[in-house]
């Protein structure tokens, strides 16, 4: 994830801290220092560090359970809103996804029980309202917050764990794709309810509702793409008509290409026609302002663009597109020369066309019926 710092490795997973998380900790410390003095500031900072340690343990509950099913996790990132573990893939066997999803909340329950049994914590829902107060016991507040995290994460809406638990339960009877649609619809309903409650109580719920609604829509879209792409060659959704740039081309040339075409991303190829990077519209605009039109493409292009052979499956290209967060996946021939691009735009267009086709007609070629 951009703007994140690697602080170490745990069991093969890189632990990262987003810059906004550090800014959040600094804000907590300064605000507490100004309002109540250095002791309160230090206490508040320690509590937030302990809380996010619990969040990290929650994420590793998912990570270790997923690893038991052969799913690796390249990294986990701590954000002000919690942790994000980037699993290599979401297990599609219902019982696997159920166990992976519920493992995180169970870790928070286990932490609560341990604090009660070992440290003598007393769980009181009122401690949630005094979570920033140094007057309340830190152990009691930590136990209450962990219990809250377990309950909150079980809300049946993506991206919360409860949404994945719900999908796993539905998938046992409906199948993965249908279960995702139903779970996403329920999640959007929950988001709407949270938004209405937020209007009359806590405005923060409105932001959570928007986040949940968009996440549910995104999950349904991603699963629909994966289901549609299975068994299809990568050529079924790649674009082959596009302008390219060379590393030594000037930014002025790139700007002219932007005006002549409808492209937002330009693959950069070397003399052999092999992809070496990609230049996006936003990066181009920023570089024109900072470096000027005489600068070269190589000075601002993104390197490390994922590539895939033209004989591979489309679902692999979509997986690379999602995992790398790159603007495009370069499709290459046997000699490594660029022959096409798969982007999120072409994927969305393919899904739209798929929905508009008559029943029994499949993609590539468009009019070939799947039936006898």
VENFENLIN-V531189 format. One record per backbone hydrogen bond with DSSP energy under -1.0 kcal/mol. CO is the residue of the C=O (numbers start at 1). NH is the residue of the N-H. E is the energy in kcal/mol with one decimal. If there is no record, write none. Layout:
CO:NH:E / CO:NH:E
//
This chain:
3:19:-2.8 / 5:17:-2.5 / 8:15:-3.1 / 10:13:-1.8 / 13:10:-2.5 / 14:76:-2.6 / 15:7:-3.0 / 16:78:-2.5 / 17:5:-2.9 / 18:21:-1.1 / 18:22:-1.3 / 19:23:-2.2 / 20:24:-2.1 / 21:25:-2.2 / 22:26:-2.3 / 23:27:-2.4 / 24:28:-2.4 / 25:29:-2.2 / 26:30:-2.6 / 27:31:-2.7 / 28:32:-2.2 / 29:33:-2.4 / 30:34:-2.5 / 31:35:-2.1 / 32:36:-3.0 / 33:37:-1.3 / 37:41:-1.9 / 38:42:-2.6 / 39:43:-2.4 / 40:44:-2.7 / 41:45:-2.1 / 42:46:-2.5 / 43:47:-2.3 / 44:48:-2.1 / 45:49:-2.1 / 46:50:-2.3 / 47:51:-2.6 / 48:52:-2.4 / 49:53:-1.4 / 50:54:-1.8 / 51:55:-1.8 / 52:56:-2.1 / 53:57:-2.2 / 54:58:-2.3 / 55:59:-2.2 / 56:60:-2.2 / 57:61:-1.4 / 58:62:-1.3 / 59:63:-2.4 / 60:64:-2.8 / 61:65:-1.5 / 62:66:-2.7 / 63:67:-2.2 / 64:68:-1.0 / 66:69:-1.6 / 66:71:-2.3 / 67:70:-1.6 / 72:88:-3.0 / 74:14:-2.4 / 75:86:-2.6 / 76:16:-3.1 / 77:84:-2.2 / 78:18:-2.4 / 79:82:-1.5 / 82:79:-3.8 / 84:77:-2.4 / 85:87:-1.3 / 93:97:-2.4 / 94:98:-2.4 / 95:99:-2.0 / 96:100:-2.6 / 97:101:-2.8 / 98:102:-2.3 / 99:103:-1.2 / 102:106:-1.9 / 103:107:-1.5 / 104:108:-1.5 / 105:109:-2.1 / 106:110:-2.5 / 107:111:-2.3 / 108:112:-2.1 / 109:113:-2.5 / 110:114:-2.4 / 111:115:-2.4 / 112:116:-2.0 / 113:117:-2.9 / 114:118:-2.9 / 115:121:-2.3 / 124:127:-2.4 / 125:128:-1.3 / 128:131:-1.0 / 130:133:-1.6 / 137:141:-2.5 / 138:142:-2.5 / 139:143:-2.3 / 140:144:-2.4 / 141:145:-2.5 / 142:146:-2.1 / 143:147:-2.0 / 144:148:-2.2 / 145:149:-2.7 / 146:150:-2.0 / 147:151:-2.1 / 148:152:-3.4 / 149:153:-2.3 / 152:155:-1.7 / 153:162:-3.0 / 155:157:-2.8 / 157:160:-1.4 / 160:163:-1.0 / 161:165:-2.4 / 162:166:-2.5 / 163:167:-2.0 / 164:168:-2.4 / 165:169:-2.2 / 166:170:-2.3 / 167:171:-3.0 / 168:172:-1.0 / 170:173:-1.6 / 170:174:-2.9 / 171:175:-1.4 / 175:179:-2.4 / 176:180:-2.0 / 177:181:-1.9 / 178:182:-2.2 / 179:183:-2.9 / 180:184:-2.8 / 181:185:-2.2 / 182:186:-2.5 / 183:187:-2.5 / 184:188:-2.4 / 185:189:-1.8 / 186:190:-2.4 / 187:191:-2.4 / 188:192:-2.2 / 189:193:-2.2 / 190:194:-2.6 / 191:195:-2.4 / 192:196:-2.2 / 193:197:-2.4 / 194:198:-2.5 / 195:199:-1.6 / 196:200:-1.1 / 197:201:-1.1 / 202:205:-1.8 / 203:206:-1.2 / 203:207:-1.0 / 204:208:-2.0 / 205:209:-2.5 / 206:210:-2.1 / 207:211:-2.2 / 208:212:-2.7 / 209:213:-2.6 / 210:214:-2.4 / 211:215:-2.2 / 212:216:-2.5 / 213:217:-2.0 / 214:218:-2.5 / 215:219:-2.5 / 216:220:-2.1 / 217:221:-2.2 / 218:222:-2.6 / 219:223:-2.3 / 220:224:-2.1 / 221:225:-2.1 / 222:226:-2.2 / 223:227:-2.5 / 224:228:-2.3 / 225:229:-2.0 / 229:232:-1.9 / 232:314:-2.8 / 233:236:-1.9 / 234:237:-1.4 / 239:341:-1.8 / 245:269:-2.6 / 246:249:-1.5 / 247:298:-2.3 / 249:297:-2.8 / 250:254:-1.7 / 251:255:-2.4 / 252:256:-1.9 / 253:257:-2.1 / 254:258:-2.0 / 255:259:-1.7 / 256:260:-1.9 / 257:261:-1.5 / 264:281:-2.3 / 266:279:-2.7 / 267:245:-2.3 / 268:276:-3.2 / 268:277:-1.2 / 270:273:-1.9 / 273:338:-2.9 / 274:270:-2.1 / 277:268:-2.8 / 278:302:-3.3 / 279:266:-2.7 / 280:284:-2.4 / 281:285:-2.7 / 282:286:-2.2 / 283:287:-2.4 / 284:288:-2.5 / 285:289:-1.6 / 286:290:-2.2 / 287:291:-3.4 / 287:292:-1.2 / 292:295:-1.5 / 293:252:-1.9 / 295:251:-2.7 / 296:299:-1.4 / 297:300:-1.9 / 297:301:-1.9 / 302:278:-1.9 / 306:330:-2.6 / 308:332:-2.4 / 309:312:-1.9 / 312:234:-2.2 / 313:317:-1.2 / 314:318:-2.3 / 315:319:-2.0 / 316:320:-2.3 / 317:321:-2.3 / 318:322:-2.1 / 319:323:-2.6 / 320:324:-2.3 / 329:342:-2.3 / 330:308:-2.3 / 331:339:-3.2 / 331:340:-1.4 / 332:310:-2.1 / 333:336:-1.9 / 337:333:-2.1 / 340:331:-2.9 / 341:239:-2.8 / 342:329:-2.5 / 343:347:-2.0 / 344:348:-2.2 / 345:349:-2.4 / 346:350:-2.1 / 347:351:-2.1 / 348:352:-2.3 / 349:353:-2.4 / 350:354:-2.3 / 351:355:-2.1 / 352:356:-1.2 / 358:361:-1.8 / 360:370:-3.7 / 365:368:-1.3 / 368:362:-2.0
//
